[in-house]
Amino acid sequence: MNGLDPEFRKKLTVFEDRLRKAGIHVKMVSGFRSIEEQNRLYALGRTKPGRIVTKARGGYSWHNYGLAADYAFITNGKLTWEGPWDTLGRVARECGLEWGGDWKRFTDRPHVQWRKGKTLTQMRRTQVPGRRLQVRTEPGPGPPET
């Protein structure tokens, strides 16, 4: 959970505990991401071999602000992408998190995030992406949110 926003980390602890109490075991497979890491993932399926796994370039993902996490299930001691996604989504919503499985344009069932009541544009103006604890002193550049 290194690099995650402390308040978000607390929400994730509650989320994981509630899943465990329901008999669902998960593991966070991705949390905070640097700009470089996000850009490497963005290149997959575009300029690098692989399938597209994100629609966000570096600086345009909640992962870059320590406010997103991706999960996999643990079944019989092994990580798997097969599991009760609808239950994970329901519990995420109950914990005040946004679930990527609810998205229409790019469904991302492993993904949960917390926006802290801000839009990505607002976050980009007030915080340096990729360095969670550094705050901007001047507005940052960037196109409008899509």
HELIX and SHEET records of a PDB file:
HELIX    1   1 PRO A    6  LYS A   21  1                                  16    
HELIX    2   2 ILE A   35  ALA A   43  1                                   9    
HELIX    3   3 TRP A   62  TYR A   65  5                                   4    
HELIX    4   4 TRP A   85  GLU A   94  1                                  10    
HELIX    5   5 GLY A  100  ASP A  102  5                                   3    
HELIX    6   6 LEU A  120  THR A  126  1                                   7    
SHEET    1   A 3 VAL A  26  SER A  30  0                                        
SHEET    2   A 3 ALA A  68  THR A  75 -1                                        
SHEET    3   A 3 LYS A  78  THR A  80 -1                                        
SHEET    1   B 4 VAL A  26  SER A  30  0                                        
SHEET    2   B 4 ALA A  68  THR A  75 -1                                        
SHEET    3   B 4 HIS A 111  GLN A 113 -1                                        
SHEET    4   B 4 GLU A  98  TRP A  99 -1                                        
END                                                                             
